[in-house]
Amino acid sequence: MADEEKGTSKPQPPKLGRVTRTAGFWLVLVMVSILTVQLTSRRAEPVRDIAYSEFKAELKKGNVDS
């Protein structure tokens, strides 16, 4: 009480609730960013293995670009 009267009170450590809330905010922000990148990125078409004879047949038909 003597410190309060002099106006030199000791600084209080941060409360656990505030620290948890701040860490939670950053965690949610990072997770939303990762989710946004995953949903907006283009996904490559899956590669399908074919027999060489099937490849030659498709090449003759003109169905092969590269």
C-alpha positions, 0 to 999 in steps of 0.5 A: 500500500505504501507503493500505491501512495507514492505512485510507483507500483510494480508492473504487473506481468501479462495475464495468461488469458491475454497471452492465450488469446493473442497466440490463438489469433496468430494461430488462426491467422496462419491456418486461414492463410495456409487454407487459402493457399491450398484452396486457390492453388491449381492442382495438376491433373493426375498422370495416367500410365498407358501402354506404348501401343496405346500411345502410338494409336493416340499419336496417329489420331492426333490426340497428343500435344507434347 
